[in-house]
Amino acid sequence: MKLQEFIVKDEKKMSYGYTTGSCAAGAAGAAAEMLLTGERVDHIKLMTPKGFLLLLEIEDIDMHLPEYVSCAVRKDAGDDPDVTHGVLVYARVERKSSGGQEEPPKQTESPEQTEASEQAKTPEIYIEGGIGVGRVTKPGLDQPVGVAAINSGPREQIKNKVLELCKLYDCKEDLLVTVSIPEGIHLAEKTFNPRIGIQGGISVLGTSGIVEPMSDQALIETIRVELKMHRAQGEKAVAIAPGNYGLQFMQKQYHYPLDHAVKCSNFVKDSMEIAAELGFEKVLFTGHLGKLIKVAAGTENTHSRYGDGRMDMLSRLARQFGGGESLSAQIMECVATDEAVRLLEKQGLKEAVMRETARLVKYHAGRFSGNKVQIEVILFSNEFGLLAETEQAENLIRELSAVTK
């Protein structure tokens, strides 16, 4: 059922949607209820982590009692462009047997103790991926290698919803939930999943349970408003970071206040153009290597829909500073940039490659501004901390910090 909540962007009403994780949790809850009660369920309520209450329609019900129940919820992405919009997300729920494994010996309990233990028992909810749900093949992702690509947020949603039904119907048995997205096999070809190490299908995603419609122009205007506010206060230099990681690093490393930096999201070129247009003389651009390596390659918008290219660029830089074909091939196999940095460090190339990366980020960010703004760059990673900074970055952070006091 279409979510009634909406947001106004560009003077237009844009509907929220719900994630594949919410679909899986809703389908799992409905299947669990049918398994435990033997009665058909056509709709189910689901409270999302964001606090939106969904009423989900249940489709393609297969009540194969008493063994299992399978059903589906259709994904609604709202007004957000999403390749999974309209697909059916299935959940099959069954009682999990011991699999013939020998149980460990138990200490003798009195009848009263046994009854109390049974009453206190909380069932285990096991979650597995079926057809169309990819499997993780490389380290560095939300789930370990070999596990179904159902992220931790959706796993928590599924577990909580099924446990809610277990408590309601006094179920003490362990249950197995298998999530499937049959269309996920061919949809995966339209995503970056194969490249980042997820094979055989798509991921089940979502931390808030809700899909918020995106409007690039509205986000760019928000950046403009923030920059304009700083400029109106007479500031000629400004700190910009793509996201929260950059802001938090500035606070931790330099004690720079979070509320005095502008978050540009993926809109690097737009932000530099606006800074030049408003008359800023200097920009301190601080970012995680995973984002800024794209800028070093000349990428204007760092959203994944415009391409990845992170490992291509790091591999190219490694060769530039003497890394051989073996190192280049290993970098191309990395999922996360920190993995690539570890390889560079082993070869003694980390410092040179990161310094050149910062230089290239400065060059392209300056080019985006029409070379009207002095750009200084601070490059970091969550694992390695500060990786590199351009020559005047330290002076600029001191200059910016003086303004905030």
Summary of the structure (lengths in Angstrom):
residues: 405
radius of gyration: 25.4
end to end distance: 51.3
largest distance: 81.8
contacts: 1361
relative contact order: 0.11
helix: 41%
strand: 23%
